[in-house]
Amino acid sequence: MVLEAPVSRIFRRVLAALCALPLLVLAAPAARAANSVTVYYQAPTAWTTVNIHYAPTGGAWTTVPGVAMTASSCSGWHQKVIDLGTADGMQVVFNNGSGTWDNNGGANYRVGTGVVTVSGGVVGSTTPCSSSPTPTPTPTPTPTVSVPPSTSGEMLGGDPRKDSIYFVMTARFYDGDTTNDRGGSQNVTSGNAANHDPMFRGDFQGLVDKLDYIKGLGFSAIWITPVVLNRSDYDYHGYHGWDFYRVDPRLESTGASYQQLIDSAHAKGLKIYQDVVYNHSSRWGANGLYTPTVYGVRDSQWSWYYSEKTAGAQYDPIEEDSAGRTYNGDLWSTTAPAGNTCPNYGTPTGGKSKEGYALYHCQWPSPTAKMFPADLYHQCWIGNWEGEDSRSCWLHEDLADFNTENPVVQKYLIDAYNRYIDMGVDGFRIDTAVHIPRVTWNRRFLPALHQHLVGKYGAAKANDFYVFGEVGAFVNDKWNRGSVNHSAQFFTWKERRSYSDDDVAAALEQFNYENNLGTGNQPTSTNAFLNGNTYHSPDRSQFSGMNIIDMRMHMNFGDAQNAFSNGKDSDDSVNDATYNAVYVDSHDYGPNKSSTRYSGGTEAWAENMSLMWTFRGIPTLYYGSEIEFQAGKQIDCGPSCPLAGTGRAYYGDNLTGTVTANDYGVVAAATGAVATTLSQPLVKHVQRLNQIRRAVPALQMGQYSTEGVSGGMAYKRRYTAGGVDSFALVTVSGGATFTGIPNGTYADAVTGDRKVVTGGSLTIPLTGKGNLRVYVLDQPSTPAPGKVGTDTTYLK
């Protein structure tokens, strides 16, 4: 998830201007005649009781659960005639009298007088079963999308735990093609222009050019930021998706399309994990689903901002004017579009922009301005980040929140992401996963994803596709402030009971059910743990299909010992923690929700890496951390400061020159700046860690135990499957004693030292922060590799 500083200062001034308007004292209106409304509601089939709970405009709500509705003569419908008095409308929600509500995704239904129908989240105005069908009011027709033909590729496959992951922000990594660089409308104001550092700078060509650098570090998987076509003032990161069926042209080049990147990476044995967003689109909606029409006028004040309309013209971020603006003639209108529901469309707010220009109502999209249809987008701002509304409201003005409980929205997203599966990507990192109800993931998105994978690859290989979700639990405790629904491990489990067919109702039912059970009644797992020294087959029968980023370790990586202790404490509540993606910092936060990149020092980084590469989970490194790039710098400040001074700075200056890798973690030749980069002590450290991890299956896929183990960060790991039996004793930064272990000969992968155990006990001396010992039991079926690689500053 990327939470930007607001990029539309005009939008914020609109809000400020509205709040600053003086209150007007108006004469009391003459009394009006009484109004009434006849409400018809088509309830879910499972409801045996239907209540309507309402509040006339300006009036109070009825007492919960409201008043009973009666069955209509039209099958499947219930009705109620309500006297509104002098009010000309009301807010209304429905319930079954047993705690299940239809509240329009938290926005409530707002209706007027006369006849009103509510069915599947859609409000109409024609009596059910009448000769005329109930109209479905939708603002502005959905645009016709010309979808490029899908290309085809095949994922590499194999257990994802064998990999280590290098995470890059594609637009900030390496510039392989300067012709697709774009600064956007914030290029000057951000300070990027002064640094000759456009926001879109790195690209797929740059990644193709530096695949050998990543392989030379020893990584075998690359997590890249979202690739879909974005649309906002500052969208280089990829999280403001507008057309989910198209790849952003600012990333592609002739000879380096997304498909060609995937194929090139696979040819070198590198996987591509694509960052995907199901929770939200850009503020301008999603092309092919819904794009809001805003008020605009090309007068003497605003002609600089609004493009002159051109028949057939479409948004193309490659085509920028001298100010970095792209065509927006498809977004605005001087007259309200058909079906408009935004109040006071085009009337002045009374406020002024910083330039002194008049501001107008409905000039920019907002969840509370009724500019999006409630069946496709949620209609509120998040108030409680650990509450139910965090799953059904906008979290930022540039992130329009999909109504992911709607089958139409679900199909749009499922069909879009199936195209990238067809291209051969190896996995999905799921952004903002916590902002979609788990029951929606478990009933809709995850099964659809798996079904498509099975159809393409068969059941066995389908399971090699790695799905890992960002569940933003930015706290140091095991359960996110006691809220099970907002804790990372919660999303690794299937549902434990059935819910209503309707996804909106099911989400609330699931939220209440699990919250009422509480943290003490959640499922537990032994999948990450050895039974003494024995590996056991994991029970994945209750696995949801979504693995997680290890938020507990991430938040506690102020030091490695703290991360280790906290990670162990959470593992019994994760379906299988050996699949956790583990990192220290990222493009969002450092440890303890720090806004800066990790700055604990080189020795501390070495220690963190030694732990991540040998403990359970999949080690993941944010680009540049191998040389402590931008350590201590603010990760993100939006367009309020230059990118060059942030944790998302351009890395390419460190990669100029040539590099050739002839194996994972082995560089055959390098020249220029990249040769200097590859000579750094921490680079040598991560190269060797990758070599050691690849040589010892227990470090990749093994369960672990601390039973009979003394030492600060010490553990034993074992993996036994498919003819492999790999058993390793690990200690990080300090000595340890292991008791009750199998007798035999153990060889250290760091020093090559061999020790013979005859009494079931082994003491390992060790000094040096970040130093490591990995004593592997030498067995006929799985021989110990002996010393792996050459000594480094920290591994010796």
N, C-alpha and C positions, 0 to 999 in steps of 0.2 A: 504494500500500500504506500502511495506517495501522497502526503498531505501538503499541498503547496501553500505558500503565502498567497493571499487572494491576488489573482492576476487581472481582474477587472476593477480598477479603482473607481471607474464610473459607476459600476454596479453598487459599490459600497456607498458612493455619494448619493445614489438614488435612495438607499435605505436611510442614510443620515438625513437627507432632505425631508423625507416623509415624516421621520420622527421629530424634526424641528418645526414642522408646520404649526401655527398657533391654533388653538381650539376656537371654533366658531360657535357663538351662541345663536341658535336659530329659534324663530318663533314656533310655538307648538303647532303641528299640522292639525287640520280639521279632522274630526273623527271619521274613520273609514268604515265601510260596511264589513261585516264578518266574512271571513274567507274559510274555505274548506279544501281539503285535499283527500283524494281517494288513492290509497297506496296499495299496490299489488306487489307481492314479494314471492319469488320462486325460490323456496328454501332447498337446502341439500336434502336428498332423499332420506337420509338417516334421521332427520328431525321429525319427531312426532308432535312436538309443541313448537309454536312460533309466536314470539313476542316482538312487539315494536316498541323501542325506547326512543323518545324524541324530545326535542326542545324547540318550540316556536322561536322565530327570530326575535331576539330581545327578551325572551322568556326563559323560564326554568325548565330543567329536564324532568321528565316523569320519574317516579320512584322505580329503582331497579327491581325487577327486570323489565319494567314497562307494562304495556297492556297487551292482552292476548289478541291475536289476529284469527279470523275465521276462514275456513276453507272456502275457496271461490268455486263457482260453477265451472271454471276453466281448470282442468286437471293439473295438479302440481303447484297451483298458485294459492296464496292466502291473501286476504284483503282486510283493510280497515279504513273507515271514513273518520277523518280527524278534523275537528273544528279548531281553526287557527285564530279565531277572534279577529283582531285587526292586523295580525302578522301576515306577511305576504310570502312566507316560506318557513322552512325549518331544517334543523339537522336531525338525522335519523340513523339508528343502527338497529340490528336485529339479533336475536339470540334464541336458543332452544330451551331456555329455562333451567339448564343444567350446567351453565358455565361456558358454553361454546357460543362465540359471538362472530357476527359478520359486521365489522366496522370499517369496511372499505380500506383495509390495510392501514388503519389508524387515522385515516383522514375524515371518517364519517361521510355519510351521503348528505348532500345539500339539495333540497328539492323546493319547488314552488307550489302553486295551487293547481287545482284541476285534477287530472288523472296522471299518476306517476307509476311507472313500473321499475322494479329493481330485479335484475337477473344476472348472476355471474359477474357482479361488479359493474354492470352497465345500467345506466338510468335511461329510461324511455318515457313516452307520453301517450301511448295508445293502449286502450283496454286489451288485455290478453284475449286471444281467440276471436278477436274481431276480424272483420274482413280485411282490414288494413294491417300489415305487419308492424310490430313495434319498431320505431326507428332506432338506430344506434348512433347517437351523436358523437362524431369524432372530428375534432378540429383538423382542418387541412388534410387533403388526401395524402396517403403515404406515397413517397416518391417511388417511381419505377427504377429499380436498380439493375444495371447491367453487370452481372457477376462474371468476372474473368473465369475461364475454364480452370478446373482444379488440375494441378499437376500431381505426380505420383512418385512416392519413394517408399522406403521400408526402414523401420527402426532397426537398430543394431541388435537389441535384445540382450538377454543376460541379466542376472540378479543385480539390481541397482546398487546394492550394498557393496559391490566390488569397486564401485567408482568413488572418486572424490570430485567435487564440483567447484568450478571456477565461475563466479558470478560477475557478469559485465553489464554495464549500462551501454548498450550498443552505440548510442549517439555520442558517448563520451570516451570511447575506448581508443580506436585508431581510425584515422581518416584515410581510407584507401582511394577515395574518389572525391575530389574537391568540388566537382560540378553539382553534386546534390547537397552541398552545405547550405543551410538556411538559418537565418537569424531570427526571423519572425518579427512581429510588431513591437516586441520588448527589447530588441537588440541593442538599441541606443540607451534607453532608460535603465536597463539592467547593468550597463557598463561592459557588456560582452563585446560590443563593437570596438570599443577602445582597446581591447585586448586581442582584436582580430580572432575572436573565439565564438563563432556562431553556436547557438544551442544545439542544432543538428549538425554535428561535425563528423563523428565516427559513423561507420556504416558497415554493411555486410561485406563489402570489398575489403575493408580494414580487418574484419575478423578473418576472412579467408587468408589474407596476407600474413596474419599472425597466429594461425592455428598451431604452427610449430613452436611458437613461444609458449602457448598454453600447454601443449603436450610436453615440451621441454621442462616445464615446471613439474610435470608428473600427473597432471589432471587428465581424466578421461571423460568428463562431462562438462558442458558449458550451459549455465543458466543465463538466458538473455531476457532483457526487458520486453514488454509486449510489442508485437510487430504490426498490429492492425492500424489502419489509417486513423490518425488522431486529428482532433480539431479543437484548438483553443489558442489563447494568446501565448502559452508557454508549455508546449506539449512534448518536448524532446524525450521525456521519460517513458512515454507510451501509455500512460494510465488514463488518458482522456479519449478513449476510443469513440470514433464516430461511424466508421464503416467497418464492421467486424468481418466482412467478407473480402476485404482488400488489404494487401500489405502496403504500408506507408512508403510512398515512392522516395521519400527523403533517406531511406535506408538502402534502397536498391540501386544497382548500376547495371549497365550492359555487361553481361558475363558474370554478374554477381547478384542474381535474384535470390529470394529467400530459398527457393528450391535448390539453387546451386550452392548456397551456403550449407544447407543440410547435407547435400551429396558430398561436398568437399570435406566437411567434418567427418562424415562416416568413412570416407576413404582413408582417413588418418586414424580411424578407431576412436573418434570422439563423438559422444552423444550430444544432442541439442535438447535442452529442457526449455520449453517456451512458457513464459509468464503469461497467464490468461486472466481475464477479468469477467466474471459473471455478475457481479453486484451492481455495476453502474456503467453508464456511458459518459460522454462529454455533456456539458450543459446544453449543447445544441442537439441532444438526442442521439438516436442511432439510425443511420441511413438504412432504409428498407424496413424499418419498424415504425418510427415516428420521429419527425423533426418539427419542433415548435416554430410557429411564425411569430416574430416579434414586431413591435411597432418601430418604424423607421421613416425618416423623411430626408430627402436630399435637398435641404434648403441651404441658405448661405452659411448656416452653422454646422450642419452635419454631413455635407457632401464629401468631406474628407474621410468619413468613417464608412458610409454606406456605398457600396459599389452600384454603379448604374446597371440596371437589370439588362441582361443580354439573353435573348432567346437561346435555349439549349445549353447555356453556360453552367458548369458545375464547379464545385469547390475542388481546387487542385493546389495543394500546399507547395508544389514546386514553382508555381507562378505567383511570385511576390512582386508588389510594386516597390517604388523607391523607399517607402516607409516600412517595408516588410509585411504589408498587409496582403491577404489573399482575397479572392472573390467571395463576397457574401451576399450577392444579389438574390440568392435563393432563400435567404433567411427572413427578409423583412417585407413589410407591406405598410402602406399608409392607411389602408382601410382594414377593419377587422376581418379576419378570414371567416368563412362559413363555420358555424359551430363554436365560435370563440367564446370562452368562458372567463377570460381575464377581465376583471372589473376595470371600468374607465379606460378602455383601450385607447391609447393615443392622446389622452388629455394631459395637459401639463400637471406635473406634481407640485409646481411652485418652487422647486429646487433648481439649482444651477450646477453645472459641471465646473471643474477647476478653471476651465477656459471662459466661464461665464455663459455657457450655452444652456438653453432650456432643457430640462429633463422631463421625460414623459412616462406615464404609467405603461407597463408591459413592454418596456424597451429592452429588458434582459430577462432571460429565463430564471425562474425561481420556483421552488416546490410549493410555496404557499400562495402563488399568484394565479393558480388554476390555469397554467399554460400547458400542462401535460394531462392527457387523459388518465384518470385514476386506474383504469384497467391495465395500463402499460407502465405507469410510473407511480411511485409512492409520492405522497403529497405533504410531507412534513420534514422538519429539521430534527435531528437526534437531540433529545434532552437528557436521557439517562444512558450512558454508555454501557452499563451493565444491565439495562432493562430491556424489555421486549421491543421498545421502539427503536433500539439500535439496529434491529433487523428489518425495519420497515420505514426508515426515514433517510433523508440525505445526510451525508457526513461532511460535505463540503460543497461550495457553490459550483465548482467545476466538475462535480461527480453526481450526475443525475441518477437517482436510485431506481433501478429497474423494479417493477412489480414481478419478482421472480416466481411468485405463486400463480401467475397467469400462464396457461398452456401456450398462448401465442408468443409470449416472451421466451418461454422455455424452448420452444421450437426454433426461434430465431437464433438463440445462442448455441443450442445443440448442433444445429445444421452448420453454423459458422465454424465451430471448433472441430467438427468432424472433417472439415476440409484440411485442417492442419495435421490431423492424424493421418489423413490420406497422403500428405506430403512426406510422411515418414518421421515426424518428430518423435523423440524418445520418451517424453514425459511432459507434464504440465505442473508448473508452480502456480497455485491458485491464490490470487490476490484477494484480500478482504473477505476471506471465507467465513469469518464469524458474523458478517453482516447479512448472511442468508441462513434461514433456519436449517438446523441439521436434518429435519425431516424432509425438507425440500431437496437437499443434497442426496439423502438416502433413497428417496422415492423417485426422483426425476433425473437429476444431472449425472450422478455417478453411475446408475444402471445404464443410462443411455450411452455414456462414454464407454463403459465396459462392453456393452452389446456391439458397438461399432468396432471396437478392437478385436473382439472375438470373430466378427464377420470378416475382418481383414487378415488376422493372423492365426486364428484358432485359439482354443481356450488356454493352452499352456503358455504360448508366447504372449498372449494378451496380458498376463500377470506381470510381465517384465516392464510394462509401461509404468513409469514412476510418477505418482500423483502426490504432491506435498503441498499442504495448505498453510497460508498465513492466517493464523488465528491470533489476532492482536491482543494477547493477554499480557500487558506491559506492567506486570507486578512481580514481586519476588517470591510470592507464596505459591503453594501447590495448586490451589483453586483460586481463580480470579475473583478476589473479594467475596468468596463464598458462592459465587454464581456459577453453577455447573454449566449452564448453557453458553457461557462466555469464556470457558476454559479450553485450552488447546486440546488436551487429551480427549475431551468429550466428543470431538469430531472424528475420532478413529473408530467409533463403535456404531454398530447397527442400532435401529430402534428396538425397544423391548416390548412394545405393545402396538396395537393398531389404532389409527386415528381416522377422523372423518375423511371422506374422499376429497372434499374441498380443501385445497392446500392452505388457504388463509385460515380456515378453522383449525386444520391440523397443526399448523405452526403454533397457534396459541395453546391448543391442547397439549402439545408436546412440551412447550415452554413451562406451563404450569405443572404438568405431571413431574418432570424432572426436577424442577426447582423445589417442589414439595417433598420429593424424596431426599433431596439434599446431597451433600458431598459424601456422607457416610454410607449411602446406599447405591453408589455407582459401581459398575462392574470392575473387577480387578483381573490382572493377567500375570502369569509367570513366563510369558514368552521371551522376555529379555534375560531371564535368570537361569543359571545352571542349578541342577540338583546336586549340591556338593561339587564334585568334579565332572558330573555327567551332563552331557547335552541331551535335551529331549526335544522331540518333534513339537514345534509350536502349534497351538490351536488358533487358527485364523478364521474359524467359522463365524465369529461375530465381528469381523473386520468390516468397516463401512466401505472401504475402497479409497479412503483418503488418509494418507500419512500426514505428518505435521512438521513444521519448523519448530525446533526445540526452544520455545520461548523461555522456559525456566532456566536453561543453561545460558541462553543469550543474555537474559536480564542479570544474571549473577556472574558474568565473566569479568567483573572488576578484578578478580584474580582466579586462577585456574582451580585452586582448592575449593573455593566457594562454589564455582560452577559444577565441579565434580560432586560435591556433597548434595547440592540441590537437585542435580540431575537424577541421582540415585533415588532420591526421595519421591520423585514423580513417576518413576518407571512402572510401578505396579498398577497405575491407573491408565496407562497407555496400552492400546491393544498389542502393539509390538514396537517397543522403543528402539530396537535395532535398526529400524527404518527411519528414525528421526533425522532430519537435516539439521546439522549443528553448525552455528557460526557465532563469531564474536560480535561483529557489527555488520551493518548493511547500508543501503541507500536511504534508510529511514532513521535508524537509531543506533547508538552505541549502547553498551551495557548500562543497566539501571535507567533506561529510557533517556540516556544522555543525547543531546542534540549534536554531539561532536563525534568524529571518528576516534577510534580507540587510540589512546596515547600513553599506555602503560610502560612503554619502553621496549627495546629489542629483546632483552632477556625474558620479559613477561610474555611477549608475542611468541617467542620460541617455546616457552612452557605451555601456553595455550594450545599451540599447534601440536606439541607432543601428546597432550591429553586428547585432543580431538581426533588425531590420526590413530590412536590405539584404543580408545574407549568405544563403547557402543555408539552407533549412529553413523551418519554419512558426513564426513568433514566438508565444509563449504567455506570458501574464501572470497571475500569481496575484492574486486579488482584493485591492484596496487598495494594491498596489505603486505605482500611479499617484500616490499621495500618501505613499509610504513608510510605510504603515499598519503599526503595531506593529514597526517596524524594530528589530532587535536583541533582540526578545522571544523567549523559549523557544516553539518552535512547538507542542509538545504535552507536557503533564504528566499526561495522564489525569485522573482525578477527584481528584488530590492537590492541585490548586490551581484557582482560578477561571478559567474560560475567558476572562474579560475581560482577564486579564494575559498572554495567550498570543498566538501567531501565528494562532490560530483565533478571535479575538475577533469579536464582532458588529460588522458594518460599517454597519448601517442608520442609525446616528446621523449618518453623513456623507452620507446620501442622502435625508433628509427634505426635503419640498418638491416642486416639480414640475419636470419637464424634458421638452422636446420636441426631438427630433432630426429634421432634414429631409434628412440624408444621413449617410453614414459619416464620422465625425469632424467633423461640423458640427452645432452646437447652435443651434436657432432661439430658444429661450427657456428660462430656468430661474429658479426662485425658492427661497428658503430655504437650508438647509444645503447642498443639492446644488449650488446655484449657487456657493457658496464653494468647494466641492470642485472644481468644474469650472474654477475660475479659477487653480488652482495651476500653477506653471511646468512641472512634470513631466507634468501632464495635457495642457497645451498641446503639449508635446513629443511625446507618444504620439499625440495627435490628428493632428498634422502628419505624423508618420512613416507613419501609416496612410493618409493621403491620398496621400503620395508613392508608397508601395508599390503602391497600387491603380492609380496612373497609369502605372506602368512595368512591363510584363509580364516583363521580364528579372529584376526583383527578386522576382517571385513564383515563376516556374517555370524560371528560367534556370540553365544550368550556369555554372561559374565557372573562372577560371584566375588564377594569380599570375605567369605567365610574362611576362617583360619588364616587370614592375611593381616599382618601388621604393616603400618606405614601410612604416610599421609595420602598419597594418590597411588594406590597399588591395588591390583585386581588380577584375577585369573580369567582367561577366556578360552572357550572351546567351541569348535564346530565339527559335527560328525554327520555327514550325509554324502551319498553318491560315491562311496569308496574313500572319502577323505576323512581323516581324523586328526584335526589340528588343535593342539593344546599349547597355550602360551601363558607365561607369568610376566606381568608387566609392572614396572614401577617408574614413576616420573619424579624427577628432581630430588629424590631422596631414597635412602635404602629401605628395604622391606624384608620381612621374613614370611615364608609361605609354609604352612604345616598341613599335614593330611593330604599331600599331593601324591600322584603316582610315582613310583620309583622308576628310574631310568636315566638316560643321558639327556641333558638339556644344553642347547647351544644358543648363545646370545646373538641376535641379529644385528646388534650395534657393534660389539667388539669381537665377536667370534669366539669368545670364551666358552669353554665346555665344562659342565659340572655334572658329576654322577651322583644321583640321589639314591640312597639305600634305606634311609630311615623315614621317608615320607616328609622330609623337611629340607628347605633350601633358604639360606640367608643371602640376600643380594646387597652388597655395599654399593652406594652411589652418592656422588656429590655433583653439584652444578645445576643451577636453575635452567630448566629446559632440557637437561640431559635425560637419558632414557635407557632402560634395559628391557629387552624382550627375549626372555629365555623360552625357547621352543623345544618341546619334547620331541626327541628324534625317534621316529617310529618307522617300521618297514613300509606301512601303507602311505605314510606322509612324512618323509624325511625332513628334518630341520634344515633350513636353507643355509645356516652358518652366517658369517658376516655378510651383510648386504650393503653395497655401496662403500664409499670412502669416508673417513672421518671429516667432520665439519667443526665449526666453532663450538657448536652446542651438543653435537652427538659424537662422543668419543670415548 
